[in-house]
């Protein structure tokens, strides 16, 4: 059995992951930590039977909770400021982390990578754990070199509650495109366009536009627009439900439990893409 700690079980993703984990015969949920609804039963919050009757505990006491529950893996789909604090605590204790939080800082990623190797505590960090979107990423790496002379634009849309922009998935897509055509995405990316004269640099090697939409309850749409002379291709992924992200997280947890190499993996590693 995989001993699992869930961070943020009251959030939309945390709830879905808790529901799947509690119903999975290979996973033993040993703790659920949050800053919301502390003291309430996990069962009452996520609406799934919990035979262990776990109580949601205060994440501010995470070190104490980890010491008392001895988990194998911690899963975190919360917000960057919390993830950066809590996952450093976990990895310092040798606990493997599955991280789906986006907007993580370069400073955190550098520290975390060093600790993963030092503690031999492999981890998974992924901006999107859905199977379809990772196949989408693979296809971008194949398509883009054939169309590197065309203009490439990335358009993403999410619900109005999303805090970071552009989405982590859009940034991952941009980096994959950049790597596949031999350029640094950070050097050519242009985030939105201001009103007035603002001519585009022609060709993806000179400019890749990235555009963010925040509206309603959109789960997640990503379009890669390849536009050439007289024609265009629109390559699109749509998430209709967050369940695709949660099921991907469960796959990641099981993958991480079996791996031995102290490094950071991605969902593409989990799926063998």
C-alpha positions in Angstrom: 0.0 0.0 0.0 1.2 3.5 -0.8 1.0 5.7 2.2 -0.3 9.1 0.9 -0.6 12.6 2.4 -3.0 14.9 0.5 -2.4 18.7 0.7 -5.4 20.9 0.0 -8.2 18.4 0.2 -10.8 21.1 0.3 -9.8 22.6 -3.0 -11.3 21.5 -6.3 -8.4 19.3 -7.3 -7.6 18.1 -3.8 -11.2 16.9 -3.4 -11.1 14.9 -6.7 -7.7 13.4 -5.8 -9.0 12.4 -2.3 -12.1 10.8 -3.8 -10.0 8.6 -6.2 -7.4 7.8 -3.6 -9.9 6.7 -0.9 -11.4 4.3 -3.5 -8.1 2.9 -4.7 -7.0 -0.4 -3.2 -3.3 0.4 -3.7 -3.4 3.7 -1.8 -3.7 4.3 2.0 -4.5 7.9 2.7 -2.8 8.6 6.1 -3.3 12.4 6.4 -5.1 15.3 4.7 -3.8 18.8 5.5 -5.3 22.2 4.7 -5.8 25.7 6.2 -9.6 25.4 5.5 -12.1 23.2 7.4 -9.4 22.0 9.9 -11.0 19.5 12.3 -13.6 18.3 10.0 -13.6 14.7 8.7 -12.2 14.1 5.3 -15.2 12.0 4.5 -17.6 14.8 5.1 -15.6 17.2 2.9 -15.0 15.0 -0.1 -18.2 12.9 0.1 -16.5 9.5 -0.1 -16.5 6.8 2.6 -13.3 6.9 4.6 -12.9 3.8 6.9 -10.0 5.4 8.8 -12.1 8.5 9.6 -9.3 10.9 8.9 -9.6 14.4 10.3 -8.3 17.3 8.3 -5.3 18.7 10.0 -3.6 22.1 9.9 -0.9 22.2 7.2 1.0 24.7 9.3 1.9 21.7 11.5 3.1 19.7 8.4 6.5 18.5 9.8 4.8 17.1 12.9 2.1 15.4 10.8 4.7 13.8 8.5 6.7 12.5 11.5 3.6 10.9 13.0 2.1 9.4 9.8 5.3 8.3 8.0 4.0 8.7 4.4 5.6 7.5 1.2 4.2 10.2 -1.0 2.7 13.7 -0.7 0.5 15.1 -3.4 0.0 18.9 -3.7 -2.3 20.8 -6.1 -2.6 24.0 -4.1 -1.1 27.4 -4.7 2.5 28.3 -5.4 3.3 30.1 -2.1 2.0 27.1 -0.1 3.6 24.4 -2.4 7.0 26.1 -2.2 6.9 26.0 1.6 5.4 22.6 2.1 7.1 20.5 -0.5 10.5 21.7 0.7 9.5 20.4 4.2 8.5 17.1 2.7 11.5 16.5 0.5 13.8 17.3 3.4 12.2 14.4 5.2 12.8 12.2 2.2 9.2 12.1 1.1 8.4 11.8 -2.6 6.2 14.6 -4.0 3.7 14.8 -6.8 3.2 18.5 -7.6 0.5 19.8 -9.9 0.7 23.4 -8.7 1.6 26.0 -11.4 3.4 29.3 -11.1 6.4 27.9 -9.1 9.4 30.1 -8.9 12.8 29.3 -10.4 14.3 29.7 -6.9 12.1 27.0 -5.5 12.6 24.7 -8.4 16.4 25.0 -8.1 16.3 24.2 -4.3 13.8 21.4 -4.8 15.8 19.8 -7.5 18.9 19.8 -5.4 17.1 18.3 -2.4 15.5 15.6 -4.6 18.9 14.4 -5.6 20.5 14.8 -2.2 17.7 12.9 -0.4 17.2 10.4 -3.2 13.5 11.3 -3.1 12.2 11.3 -6.7 9.4 13.7 -7.5 6.9 14.5 -10.3 6.2 18.2 -11.3 3.8 18.7 -14.1 1.7 21.7 -15.2 -0.9 19.3 -16.5 -1.3 15.6 -15.6 -4.1 14.8 -18.1 -3.2 12.0 -20.5 -4.6 13.8 -23.5 -2.6 17.0 -22.9 0.6 15.1 -22.6 -0.1 13.4 -26.0 -0.8 17.0 -27.2 2.7 18.0 -25.9 4.3 15.1 -27.8 2.5 16.1 -31.0 3.8 19.7 -30.6 7.4 18.4 -30.5 6.7 16.5 -33.8 4.7 19.1 -35.6 6.7 22.3 -34.8 10.0 21.6 -36.7 8.0 21.2 -39.9 6.4 24.6 -39.4 9.2 26.7 -37.8 9.0 29.3 -40.6 5.3 29.9 -39.9 3.9 32.2 -37.1 3.0 30.3 -34.0 0.6 31.6 -31.3 -0.5 30.0 -28.1 -4.0 30.8 -26.8 -5.3 29.5 -23.5 -8.5 29.9 -21.6 -9.4 29.1 -18.0 -12.0 29.9 -15.3 -12.0 33.4 -13.7 -10.7 32.0 -10.4 -7.3 31.0 -11.8 -4.6 33.1 -10.2 -1.6 32.7 -12.6 -1.3 33.7 -16.3 -0.4 32.4 -18.7 -1.2 28.8 -17.6 1.5 26.4 -16.7 0.3 24.2 -19.6 0.8 27.1 -22.1 4.3 27.8 -20.8 5.1 24.1 -21.1 3.8 24.0 -24.6 5.9 27.1 -25.5 9.1 25.5 -24.1 8.4 22.3 -26.0 7.9 24.2 -29.2 11.1 26.2 -28.6 13.2 23.2 -27.8 11.9 21.4 -31.0 12.8 24.3 -33.3 16.1 25.1 -31.6 15.3 28.4 -29.8 14.9 29.6 -26.2 11.1 30.2 -25.8 11.8 32.8 -23.1 13.8 34.9 -25.6 11.0 35.0 -28.3 7.8 34.8 -26.2 5.4 37.8 -26.3 2.7 37.8 -23.7 -0.3 39.6 -25.2 -0.2 42.7 -27.4 -0.7 46.3 -26.5 -3.2 48.6 -28.2 -1.8 50.6 -31.2 1.1 50.0 -33.6 2.6 46.6 -32.6 3.9 44.7 -35.6 4.6 41.0 -35.1 8.0 39.6 -35.9 7.5 37.0 -38.6 8.2 33.4 -37.9 8.3 31.4 -34.7 12.0 31.7 -34.4 11.6 35.4 -33.9 8.3 35.6 -31.9 5.8 33.3 -30.3 2.7 35.0 -29.0 1.0 33.8 -25.8 -2.6 35.0 -25.0 -4.6 34.3 -21.8 -8.4 34.4 -21.4 -10.1 34.2 -18.0 -13.9 33.8 -18.0 -16.7 31.9 -16.4 -16.0 28.3 -15.4 -13.8 27.2 -18.3 -11.8 24.1 -17.1 -9.0 24.5 -19.6 -8.6 25.2 -23.3 -5.3 25.3 -25.2 -4.9 26.2 -28.9 -1.6 26.2 -30.8 -2.1 28.3 -34.0 0.3 27.6 -36.8 -0.2 30.2 -39.5 1.6 30.2 -42.9 1.0 31.7 -46.3 -2.5 31.0 -47.4 -3.3 28.4 -44.7 -3.3 27.7 -41.0 -3.5 24.8 -38.6 -5.2 25.0 -35.2 -4.2 22.3 -32.8 -6.5 22.2 -29.8 -6.9 20.4 -26.4 -10.0 20.9 -24.2 -10.5 19.7 -20.7 -14.2 19.2 -20.0 -13.7 18.1 -16.4 -11.0 18.3 -13.8 -11.3 14.5 -13.4 -8.7 14.0 -16.2 -6.2 15.9 -14.0 -7.1 13.9 -10.9 -6.8 10.5 -12.6 -3.4 11.6 -14.0 -2.3 12.4 -10.5 -3.2 8.9 -9.3 -1.1 7.4 -12.2 1.7 9.7 -11.1 1.5 8.6 -7.5 1.8 4.9 -8.5 4.6 5.6 -10.9 6.5 7.5 -8.3 6.1 4.8 -5.7 8.0 2.3 -8.0 10.8 4.5 -9.3 14.2 4.6 -7.6 16.1 7.4 -9.4 16.4 10.6 -7.4 15.3 13.1 -10.0 12.3 15.1 -11.1 10.0 13.4 -13.5 7.2 14.7 -15.7 3.8 13.2 -16.7 5.4 12.4 -20.1 7.7 10.1 -18.2 4.8 8.5 -16.4 3.1 7.8 -19.7 6.3 6.8 -21.5 5.9 9.5 -24.1 
